[in-house]
Amino acid sequence: MREEFPAAGRATPRVWLVLSDKLGDNAQVRVLAEALGWPFEVRRLSMKPEYVLGKPRFAASLHHLDRERSDPLEPPWPDLILTIGRRCAMAALWIREQARGRPKIVLVGRPKRGLEAFDLIVAPPQFRMPEAANVVPLALPLMRADPAKVEAAAAVWRERLAAMPRPLTAVLVGGATKPFRFDREVAFALIAGLEAMSARDGGSLYVTTSRRTPAEVVAALEARLPAGSAFHAWRPEGGENPYFGLLACADRFVVTGDSVSMMVEVARLGRPLAIYDLPLAGDPLVRLRHRLGRALSGGGAAGRIGEILQKRGLVGIARDLRGFHHRLYAAGLAVPFGEPFRPPREIVEEEVERIAERVRRLVA
């Protein structure tokens, strides 16, 4: 069922949030929508089974949607669409075609075609976006942990975690993502590093996995963690998850470098953070694509060629996770795993209002 936040009149623009089932993506769009201060309506989309994980051919189309399970997309059409991701962006472009070009489209994230398809692109720093008049770069993604959920979890988990020796280090484990690998060998290396950290600093570990964690990594962690560690394995059937309890109660965090959302949520809470960098995959083709993407998104002649190709939609926008790690290090928000933890610098929350003002001017 769609959510509606109707305007008292038409003095304000009609705003649609075109969202999917990806909670982290949806939360970023909502942060921007709430900063605008305008009423908005949510159009939630469901994908056909083959496109829940599969990538549809990018076009202004609804061919990838399960129309029966999705909210209706029908007049009156919006003045502004806020959206994120390939699948939702395709629907946003289709809506604009039906509305004869009326809605402005603001995309959070990287586009899957030429930059000119969108009126404004809010670009998180893990993507190597070319400079353009309609691109607004972010210093940090718009992700943040829900304060109400963190506060509620604190009340439940504070007593449960009280007996664990301090400092309590929460280890948040993600999974393999191109161009990196995360297998048993990497899991054993992570465990060895955690053992060395514990020998240096004392305290205890609470390790939790996520939806993307490979089964072999889950098994290796559960079997080899130091004595006295707590362990939680994510399960598709749900059940109680310690994630928000750890955000509320842990003293410091180790996050595997594949998960931008977990790194940013910890950093925004002002907690000491160490990033465990994953090794590159052994596949030569994956390594070649990674090097080529970095070259075309960097400086010099290759970077200029890459910028031209990106703006024309002939090559994709590269994601640079290691570059994002280094941004966090340079900003004083994290350290590489193995270095001593340090208190992070305070984050000045002014980016969202700057972006919101840009959107207001766009619609006006």
Buried (B, 14 or more C-beta within 10 A) or exposed (E): EEEEEEBEEEEBBBBBBBBBEEEBBBBBBBBBBEBBEBBBBBBBBBBBEEBEEEEBEBEBBBEBBBEEEBBEBEEEBBBBBBBBBBBBBBBBBBBBEBBEEEBBBBBBBBBBBEBEBBBBBBBBBBBBBBEBEBBBEBEBBBBBBBEEBBEBBBEBBEEEBEEBEBBBBBBBBBBBBBBBBBBBEBBBEBBEBBBEBBEEBEBBBBBBBBEBBBEBBBEBBBEBBBEEBBBBBBEEEEEEBBBBBBBBBBBBBBBBBBBBBBBBBBBBBEBBBBBBBBEBBEEEEBEEBBEBBBBBBBEEEBBEEBBEBBBEBEBBBBBBBBBBBBBBBEBBBBBBBEEEBBEBEEBEEEBBEEBBEBBBEBBE
